[in-house]
Amino acid sequence: MAEYAQPEMLVDTDWVAEHGADDGIRLVEVDVDTSSYGEGHIEGAVGWNWQTQLCDQVRRDILTKEDFEALMNASGIGNDTTIVFYGDNNNWFATYALWQCRYWGHSEEKLRLMDGGRIKWVAEGRPLTTDVPDHSSTGYRASFADDNVRSYSMHVSAGLSGESINLVDVRSPAEFTGEVLAPPGLSETAQRGGHIPGALNVPWASAVNEDGTFKSADDLEQLYGTLDRSKETIAYCRIGERSSHTWFALKYLLGHEKVRNYDGSWTEWGNIVGAPIAKGE
């Protein structure tokens, strides 16, 4: 069986139980259900709200450098801190937070994901607490933004024109075909349904097992093996969170050298005047 390209990016629940409170380690929980953290979390974990703390509150964008630094300082995270992310729903938003940390220059040597996330921790009967840690500021300073991990619509347009990219649409088949604009209960939508022409539809959750852990490297290669590794790969979804999960799998588990997350995703592309779209399978 093939090994992951960078297996050190994943830690299991046993590792977290043993090392989560070690000096230089900070646990961060990021859930789709923003009330989950308050109902109980791993001892010592900081909770980040994706709706209010991981996006700009005025512009359609991720955090500014200044706001990112403020979040890290409030969380007691220094430039040398190893951050272990976890969350509900197969680590959907946990990988989104990890991706933003990578974008703002936190060393990938200091980033980890707890495989299986919150649900696996709870299923194993491990303890939770409602105590919220209080941390002092660390003086965190972000690096320059790393656009090697982030795609914009101009990259997609140029790649389509030059046939130089792989596109992976990680949404559900119903979103991909244009049958629906967004999953039930989610408000961010686009004017038109469909997908970017030429995109491969591999729903993001296809990459995980029933317990939320990532599938083996061999199984992941079966999912993404048709991608041309000589080309850059751009993953997208609706607002860029589900595609960060696929970005993680392609970059760190399968070792694709050039992978970007297009966080503008369908809510941007589906609203751009004149942007080409395709419908159906």
Buried (B, 14 or more C-beta within 10 A) or exposed (E): EEEBBBEEBBBEBEBBBEBBEEEEBBBBBBBBEBEBBEEEBBBBBBBBBBEEBBBEEEEEEBBBBEBBBBBBBBBBBBBEBBBBBBBBBBBBBBBBBBBBBBBBBBEBEBBBBBBBBBBBBBEEEBEBEEEEBEEEBBEBEBEEBEEEBBBBBEBBBEBBEEEEBBBBBBBBEEBBBBEBBBEEEEEEBBEBBBBBEBBBBBBBBBBBBEEBBBBBBEBBBEBBEEBEBEBBBBBBBBBBBBBBBBBBBBBBBBBBEBBBBBBBBBBBBBEBEEBEBBEEE
